[in-house]
Amino acid sequence: MTHPHTLAMNDAALQEARRWLGTPYRHQASCRGAGTDCLGLVRGIYRALYGQEPETVPPYTPEWAEVSGEETLHDAALRHLEPVPLDHLRAGDVLLFRMMPHSPIKHAGILTGTATGTDTMIHAYSGRAVCETHLGRWWHTRLAAACRWPARIPT
């Protein structure tokens, strides 16, 4: 069972994610209103919830996952967030995607729930501002993992 304080953090994360809507896409950025990428969105929400980022993110290229072949994003998520089974998702959870089968996880978004009867997420991706997108079949087939915001800063 998920702790009620963790669910409150998910609610706060979702509210913060909505504040980022319309922020332009900027590779490696994490500044609400000025620019962000998908990782920057998660980093910005983390800062809003906990006051600071958990670790310094080194510079990365748009092809970082293809070049390294390592699960860098997934490993970092597991260090600072709580893993959640894909069949127990809740609004505010962080969704992690593999853009190609058998490739490292490379994209993140925030589940916004099923208010309209269909799953949606808030995310940033190249060529778009932060937006809320329908989680159709294309996204569902790429969903690889999910995490929940902890009730307090992990130690």
DRENMI-743839 format. One record per residue (C-alpha): residue number from 1; residue in one letter; x, y, z. Coordinates in nm, 3 decimals. Example, Ala and Ser with C-alpha at 12.3 -4.5 7.8 and 13.67 -1.06 7.14 Angstrom:
2
{pt 1; 'A'; {1.230; -0.450; 0.780}};
{pt 2; 'S'; {1.367; -0.106; 0.714}};
//
This chain:
155
{pt 1; 'M'; {0.000; 0.000; 0.000}};
{pt 2; 'T'; {0.125; 0.349; -0.085}};
{pt 3; 'H'; {0.172; 0.584; 0.208}};
{pt 4; 'P'; {-0.078; 0.878; 0.210}};
{pt 5; 'H'; {0.207; 1.131; 0.232}};
{pt 6; 'T'; {0.353; 0.986; -0.089}};
{pt 7; 'L'; {0.016; 1.035; -0.260}};
{pt 8; 'A'; {0.015; 1.398; -0.142}};
{pt 9; 'M'; {0.358; 1.437; -0.305}};
{pt 10; 'N'; {0.216; 1.297; -0.630}};
{pt 11; 'D'; {-0.066; 1.552; -0.613}};
{pt 12; 'A'; {0.186; 1.832; -0.555}};
{pt 13; 'A'; {0.403; 1.700; -0.842}};
{pt 14; 'L'; {0.106; 1.704; -1.078}};
{pt 15; 'Q'; {0.016; 2.060; -0.978}};
{pt 16; 'E'; {0.377; 2.167; -1.038}};
{pt 17; 'A'; {0.390; 1.986; -1.375}};
{pt 18; 'R'; {0.085; 2.184; -1.487}};
{pt 19; 'R'; {0.273; 2.507; -1.408}};
{pt 20; 'W'; {0.535; 2.401; -1.669}};
{pt 21; 'L'; {0.282; 2.372; -1.955}};
{pt 22; 'G'; {0.389; 2.593; -2.243}};
{pt 23; 'T'; {0.756; 2.605; -2.140}};
{pt 24; 'P'; {0.959; 2.581; -2.464}};
{pt 25; 'Y'; {1.172; 2.275; -2.534}};
{pt 26; 'R'; {1.541; 2.341; -2.469}};
{pt 27; 'H'; {1.791; 2.055; -2.459}};
{pt 28; 'Q'; {1.956; 2.021; -2.111}};
{pt 29; 'A'; {1.752; 2.311; -1.968}};
{pt 30; 'S'; {1.536; 2.305; -1.655}};
{pt 31; 'C'; {1.380; 2.649; -1.612}};
{pt 32; 'R'; {1.001; 2.683; -1.600}};
{pt 33; 'G'; {0.884; 2.935; -1.857}};
{pt 34; 'A'; {1.225; 2.966; -2.025}};
{pt 35; 'G'; {1.311; 2.614; -2.143}};
{pt 36; 'T'; {1.332; 2.248; -2.049}};
{pt 37; 'D'; {1.370; 1.898; -2.183}};
{pt 38; 'C'; {1.199; 1.590; -2.037}};
{pt 39; 'L'; {1.469; 1.538; -1.774}};
{pt 40; 'G'; {1.466; 1.909; -1.691}};
{pt 41; 'L'; {1.091; 1.889; -1.627}};
{pt 42; 'V'; {1.140; 1.609; -1.374}};
{pt 43; 'R'; {1.435; 1.796; -1.220}};
{pt 44; 'G'; {1.227; 2.114; -1.188}};
{pt 45; 'I'; {0.942; 1.929; -1.020}};
{pt 46; 'Y'; {1.191; 1.764; -0.784}};
{pt 47; 'R'; {1.330; 2.108; -0.690}};
{pt 48; 'A'; {0.979; 2.242; -0.629}};
{pt 49; 'L'; {0.892; 1.946; -0.403}};
{pt 50; 'Y'; {1.218; 1.904; -0.212}};
{pt 51; 'G'; {1.401; 2.236; -0.245}};
{pt 52; 'Q'; {1.708; 2.104; -0.425}};
{pt 53; 'E'; {1.814; 1.857; -0.689}};
{pt 54; 'P'; {1.945; 1.524; -0.561}};
{pt 55; 'E'; {2.257; 1.521; -0.780}};
{pt 56; 'T'; {2.433; 1.723; -1.048}};
{pt 57; 'V'; {2.343; 1.616; -1.399}};
{pt 58; 'P'; {2.645; 1.605; -1.629}};
{pt 59; 'P'; {2.617; 1.750; -1.981}};
{pt 60; 'Y'; {2.455; 1.511; -2.228}};
{pt 61; 'T'; {2.395; 1.504; -2.601}};
{pt 62; 'P'; {2.058; 1.428; -2.764}};
{pt 63; 'E'; {2.197; 1.083; -2.855}};
{pt 64; 'W'; {2.336; 1.002; -2.507}};
{pt 65; 'A'; {2.134; 0.681; -2.463}};
{pt 66; 'E'; {2.220; 0.544; -2.806}};
{pt 67; 'V'; {2.590; 0.622; -2.757}};
{pt 68; 'S'; {2.631; 0.486; -2.404}};
{pt 69; 'G'; {2.381; 0.201; -2.417}};
{pt 70; 'E'; {2.350; 0.237; -2.038}};
{pt 71; 'E'; {2.034; 0.278; -1.829}};
{pt 72; 'T'; {2.147; 0.617; -1.698}};
{pt 73; 'L'; {1.801; 0.774; -1.669}};
{pt 74; 'H'; {1.639; 0.467; -1.515}};
{pt 75; 'D'; {1.925; 0.419; -1.267}};
{pt 76; 'A'; {1.901; 0.783; -1.157}};
{pt 77; 'A'; {1.523; 0.756; -1.116}};
{pt 78; 'L'; {1.566; 0.450; -0.895}};
{pt 79; 'R'; {1.819; 0.637; -0.677}};
{pt 80; 'H'; {1.577; 0.921; -0.601}};
{pt 81; 'L'; {1.221; 0.803; -0.661}};
{pt 82; 'E'; {1.021; 0.497; -0.559}};
{pt 83; 'P'; {0.959; 0.234; -0.828}};
{pt 84; 'V'; {0.595; 0.154; -0.891}};
{pt 85; 'P'; {0.449; -0.140; -1.088}};
{pt 86; 'L'; {0.301; -0.039; -1.422}};
{pt 87; 'D'; {-0.034; -0.186; -1.319}};
{pt 88; 'H'; {-0.053; 0.047; -1.013}};
{pt 89; 'L'; {-0.001; 0.387; -1.175}};
{pt 90; 'R'; {-0.144; 0.701; -1.021}};
{pt 91; 'A'; {-0.165; 1.062; -1.143}};
{pt 92; 'G'; {0.164; 1.237; -1.068}};
{pt 93; 'D'; {0.381; 0.928; -1.125}};
{pt 94; 'V'; {0.692; 0.965; -1.339}};
{pt 95; 'L'; {0.668; 0.755; -1.656}};
{pt 96; 'L'; {0.985; 0.627; -1.824}};
{pt 97; 'F'; {0.997; 0.524; -2.189}};
{pt 98; 'R'; {1.220; 0.330; -2.427}};
{pt 99; 'M'; {1.197; 0.502; -2.764}};
{pt 100; 'M'; {1.306; 0.183; -2.944}};
{pt 101; 'P'; {1.280; -0.181; -2.832}};
{pt 102; 'H'; {1.584; -0.300; -2.636}};
{pt 103; 'S'; {1.726; 0.052; -2.614}};
{pt 104; 'P'; {1.791; 0.234; -2.285}};
{pt 105; 'I'; {1.513; 0.436; -2.125}};
{pt 106; 'K'; {1.542; 0.785; -2.270}};
{pt 107; 'H'; {1.219; 0.979; -2.215}};
{pt 108; 'A'; {1.017; 1.084; -1.908}};
{pt 109; 'G'; {0.676; 1.230; -1.848}};
{pt 110; 'I'; {0.428; 1.287; -1.564}};
{pt 111; 'L'; {0.104; 1.087; -1.568}};
{pt 112; 'T'; {-0.190; 1.324; -1.545}};
{pt 113; 'G'; {-0.456; 1.061; -1.496}};
{pt 114; 'T'; {-0.773; 0.962; -1.666}};
{pt 115; 'A'; {-0.996; 1.266; -1.612}};
{pt 116; 'T'; {-1.119; 1.247; -1.972}};
{pt 117; 'G'; {-1.141; 0.868; -1.974}};
{pt 118; 'T'; {-0.804; 0.831; -2.145}};
{pt 119; 'D'; {-0.455; 0.841; -1.999}};
{pt 120; 'T'; {-0.254; 1.156; -2.059}};
{pt 121; 'M'; {0.089; 1.281; -1.957}};
{pt 122; 'I'; {0.276; 1.609; -1.932}};
{pt 123; 'H'; {0.617; 1.600; -2.098}};
{pt 124; 'A'; {0.869; 1.797; -2.301}};
{pt 125; 'Y'; {1.004; 1.678; -2.632}};
{pt 126; 'S'; {1.202; 1.826; -2.917}};
{pt 127; 'G'; {1.010; 2.066; -3.135}};
{pt 128; 'R'; {0.729; 2.119; -2.882}};
{pt 129; 'A'; {0.666; 2.314; -2.567}};
{pt 130; 'V'; {0.580; 2.122; -2.252}};
{pt 131; 'C'; {0.239; 1.980; -2.331}};
{pt 132; 'E'; {-0.022; 1.731; -2.219}};
{pt 133; 'T'; {-0.036; 1.435; -2.458}};
{pt 134; 'H'; {-0.271; 1.141; -2.496}};
{pt 135; 'L'; {-0.102; 0.814; -2.396}};
{pt 136; 'G'; {-0.215; 0.617; -2.695}};
{pt 137; 'R'; {-0.090; 0.282; -2.815}};
{pt 138; 'W'; {0.239; 0.430; -2.943}};
{pt 139; 'W'; {0.334; 0.558; -2.596}};
{pt 140; 'H'; {0.199; 0.253; -2.411}};
{pt 141; 'T'; {0.416; 0.018; -2.618}};
{pt 142; 'R'; {0.722; 0.221; -2.515}};
{pt 143; 'L'; {0.638; 0.256; -2.144}};
{pt 144; 'A'; {0.916; 0.068; -1.961}};
{pt 145; 'A'; {0.901; 0.178; -1.596}};
{pt 146; 'A'; {0.739; 0.420; -1.355}};
{pt 147; 'C'; {0.834; 0.584; -1.027}};
{pt 148; 'R'; {0.651; 0.770; -0.753}};
{pt 149; 'W'; {0.766; 1.076; -0.560}};
{pt 150; 'P'; {0.884; 0.982; -0.209}};
{pt 151; 'A'; {0.717; 1.132; 0.098}};
{pt 152; 'R'; {1.050; 1.291; 0.190}};
{pt 153; 'I'; {1.393; 1.345; 0.035}};
{pt 154; 'P'; {1.565; 1.007; 0.001}};
{pt 155; 'T'; {1.886; 0.977; 0.202}};
//
